Amino acid sequence: MQTFPLGSFHVGRVGFGAMQLPGPGVFGPPRDHDQAIAVLRRAVELGINHIDTSQFYGPDVANQLIREALHPYPADLALVSKVGARRDEVGAWLPAQEPDELRAGIEENLRTLGTDKLAAVNLRVHGDDPGAPAQVDRELFDRQLDAMIKARDEGLIGGIGLSSVVAEHLRIALDRTEIVCVQNAYNLVDRTSQPVLDACIEHDIAFVPFFPLGSAFVADNPVLGHPAVKREAEKLGRTPAQIALAWTLSVAPNVLLIPGTSSVKHLEENTAVADIVLDDDVKRELDAAA
């Protein structure tokens, strides 16, 4: 599998996202504990060395499953988390954006994962619309960066990432420090974050798209239902999800996938997308699908 730098790690371009391991709504215990453990162990067997998680997945559940399945961790395994949110007692997603909350989130991730350092931690920036990148609040963002830089300089995290940001966030951050990755929503039909991806390409920063198969919170999926995706899947004997993921990989060499699943079968299908080559005509049609 091709690799790309993620801080001090070189990770395979297909990783694993742990968001689907907890129960419904990313809240509470998994439907099948043993299956969740099996998925994580199979991921490492398949050569995956980039796992994306967060303490607020569950909360605690995803991290505890990762620890149970994989601790002590392989030396080449990049554990990447995120801070900037929390859950209440009924599972609602709430912002946790103040510097002391970011620091507490980093420490909680370390505790629940049972490690003294994370490969990277993403600062998840929140705005008024939880489904869209936040606009820049310069005073708050500077204070947030202060907290992230301090955690890195103290050795708690290997690198600083950003999530749900606009290009201006990235420009401000790069004026102050190194950024090792950016996580934004991006897929075949939603390329709102193209300017952010372009900036990541320019600065050789890993871009980690979430919702690469479309939002999990909409009924009709325009990515998996796209005619070209369905046609190419049938032609190659693949699933529409595999074709959509393969297209996302083809966009740029700095794109790192973290598809999530609680199924070993789907995990194996997701990992296999690294071997799919889309022909030029299909690639052009999918490129024009936004």
N, C-alpha and C positions, 0 to 999 in steps of 0.2 A: 504494500500500500504506500502511496506517496505520502510524504510528511511535510509539515510546515512548522516553523518555530512558534512556540507559545512560551514566551519568557525564556527561561533556561532549558526548557524541554523542547524536543522535536517530536511532535505527536502525529499519529496517523490522521489523514484528512476526514476519516469517518470515526467519530467518537460515540459516546453514549450519554444521553440526558436522563437523569434520574427522576424527573418530575412526575412520571406516570407510575412510579412504584408505590406511593401511598394510596389510600383509599379514594373514593369518588370526591371530586373537587379538590384533589391534592390535599386531602385532610383525613387524618386518622390512619389506622393500620391498613396494610394491603389486604385485598380480597383473599390472596393466597400467599402466605408468608414464604413457604418453601419454594414456590415458583419465582418469587422476587429474588430470593437468594440464588436460585439456579440461573436466572438471567444475568446477574452480576458476575457470577463465576464464569459463565459461558462467554461473556464479553471479553474478559481477560484471556480466556483460552483462544479466542478468535484474533487476538493481537491488538485489541483496543487498549490504548494507553492514555485516553483523555476522557474523564468522567466529569460531567457537569452536574452540580447539585446545589442545594441550599438548606440551611437550617429551617427556613420557613416552609419547606415542603413537608407537610405533615401536621404540625411542625415536629421536627426532630426525626420523623420516621425514615425519610430517605437516607439521611446521614447514618442513622443507626443500622439500617440494613446494609449499607456499604461497609461499615465497620465490621459487622458480623460476618459478611461474606468474604472480605478481602484483607482484613488486617491480620498480620503486618503487611503493609502495602508493598508491591513491587517497586524497586527503585526508580523505574522509568514511568511510573503511573502519575500523570498530572491530574491532581484533584483540584477542580476549579469550582468556586462557590460564588455567591452573590449576597450583597447586603443592601438595605434600603427599604425593606418591608418587614411586616410582622403579621401574625394572625391573631384574631381574637378567639374567645372561647367557643364561638360557633363557626369558625373557619373563614370569617371575612378577611379580605386582604386590606391591610392598612399601611400607610406610609410610615417609615421610620427613618427620617432623612437627616436628623441632627447628628453632628459629629460623634457625640457620646453614644448615640444609638448605633451608628456604623461600627464603632469600636466594639460595643457589646455584641453586635452581630458576628463580627470576625471571631471574637473569643468563644461565642457559642458554637460556631462552626468547628473550630479547633477541638472544643471539648467533645462534641457529639461524634465527630469523626475519629477522635482518638489520635490526633497528630499534633505536632508542634509547629508545623508550617504548611501552608497551602501553596500550590503552584501559582495561583492567581486568584484574586477576588474582584468581582465586578461590582462597581457602584451602580445600582439600579436607580436611575433618576425618575422621580414621579412628577407628573403634571396634573392638570385638572381632568384630562381625559386619560384614563388608565390604559386605553387601547392604542394610544399614539405616543410618539416621542415627546418628552417634555420640552418646553421652551426654556431658555437660559435665565436662571436667577443667579446673576454673577456673584452677589455677596454670599449666598448660601453655597453655591458651587465651589467657590474658593475655600470656604471652611470645610466642605466635604473633602476636597482634595488634600487639605492639610492633614485630616485624619487618616486618609488612605496612605499618604506619603509617610507619615509617622509609623504606621503599622508595617509598611514595607521596610523602612529603615531600621526598625527594631527586630526584623527577621521573622515576623509573624506570617507574612505573605511574600511570595517570590516576585509577583508582578501585580500591577494595577490594571484592571479592566473597567470598561464603561458599558452601560446597558440602557437601551431606550433613550438614546441621545440624538441630538441634531449635530450637523457638522460643526457648528459654532462651539459646542461643548468640547468636541475633540480638539479643535484648534486651540482653545484656551488651555486645555489640559496639556497639550504637547508643548506649549510655551513654558510650562512649569516642570514637567517631568516626563518620563517614558511611560507610554501606554502599550500594553502587550496584546490586548484583544478588545474587540467591541462586539457586543451582542445586541442586535436589533432585529425586529421582524422584517423578513424578506422572503419572497417566494415568486413563483412564476407570474402571478397576477398583481401582487402588491410589491412595488419597487420604490415605495416612498423613501426608503433609506438609501437609494442609489448614490446620492452625494456623499453619504457617510462611507459607503463601500468604496467609492472612488478615492476618498481621502485615505482610507486604510491601504488601498493598493499603492498609492503614492508614497506612503510612509512605511510600507512593508509590515503592516500590522495585521494580525489574524482577525478575520471577520467571521463571526459565529452566528448564523441566522437562526432565529427561533421562528416557529410556525412555517417551516419550509414546505409543509404540505397544506398550508392554509390554516386558519384559526380553528382550534378545536371547539370553539364556542359558537359556531354557526352551523345551521342545519344543512344547507346546500353548499358543497365544497367546490368552488370554481377551479381549484387546482387539479384535484383528482378527476373532476368531471370534464376537464378541457378535452375537446375532440382529438387534438394532436397527441395528447398524453395517452388517451385511451387507445388510439390507433397504433402508436408505437409500442405500447405494452403488449397488445395482441400480436403484433408482428414479431417481437423479440421473445415472446413467451415469458414476459415479466409482468409484475403488477404495476398499476398506475403510480403507486407510491414510489416504487423503484425508479421509474422514469422521471418523476418530478424531482427526486433527490439527485439523480444523475445529472439532470439539467442544472440544478443548483451548484453542484460540484464543478460543472463546466464553465461557470460564469467567470471565475478568476482563481488563480492558484493559491491565493491566501484564504479561500473560503474553507472553513472547517465545519463539518456537520455534527450535530449532536442529537440525532433522532432518538426519541424515547419510546419505550414499550415495556409492558409487563409480560411479554410472550417470548419464549426462546425462539420460536419459529419466525416471528417478525424481526427479532434481533438479527437472526442469520440472514434474512432477506435484506434488511437495511445495510448490513455490513457488506453484502455482495454488490452494492451499487458502485463500489470503487472500480469494478471490472467492466461496467457498462460504457460503451462508446456510442454516442448518438451520431447518426450520419449528418452531413452538412445541411441537407434540406430540412430535416426535422429540427436541427439546432436553430436554423434561421426562423422556422415557423414558431418555435417556442420562445425564441428571443423577442419576437414581435407580439407576444401574447398579452403583454401588460395593458 
